[in-house]
Amino acid sequence: METLQLSYDERRRFSRKILIAIAELSLDNETSIIAQTRDISTGGLLVVANANVRPNTDVSIRFGIPVKDFVPIPVQVAVTVVYCTYSGIERGFKLGMRFSHISHSSAHLIERYINS
């Protein structure tokens, strides 16, 4: 398992907010992984999955952002895996992901959620 170590400053450059939601990671046209989000920022998000995804892997992720009456609005964004570490407590791999391509509307929804 490859692990990329980031300094505290690099990991906490953006304010984060807890977000617990089911997410679907698409690694390529044939491979999908179900994961659960843990937190989100305007720069990326943390998910827990049952798969070890190598750092620098480009992934598409789909999840819901609860912004109005806690009803989730689906968003899909392109991310790059920054780090992947196994967590016995979480019983899965913690994947730190950086947004690599995000639409203006998705960015707005995420920012609205974080500031709510």
Sequence and secondary structure as in RCSB ss.txt:
>XXXX:A:sequence
METLQLSYDERRRFSRKILIAIAELSLDNETSIIAQTRDISTGGLLVVANANVRPNTDVSIRFGIPVKDFVPIPV
QVAVTVVYCTYSGIERGFKLGMRFSHISHSSAHLIERYINS
>XXXX:A:secstr
       HHHHTSS  EE   EEEEESSSS EEEEEEEEE SSEEEEEESS   TT EEEEEEEEEEETTEEEEE
EEEEEEEEEEEETTTTEEEEEEEEEE  HHHHHHHHHHHT 
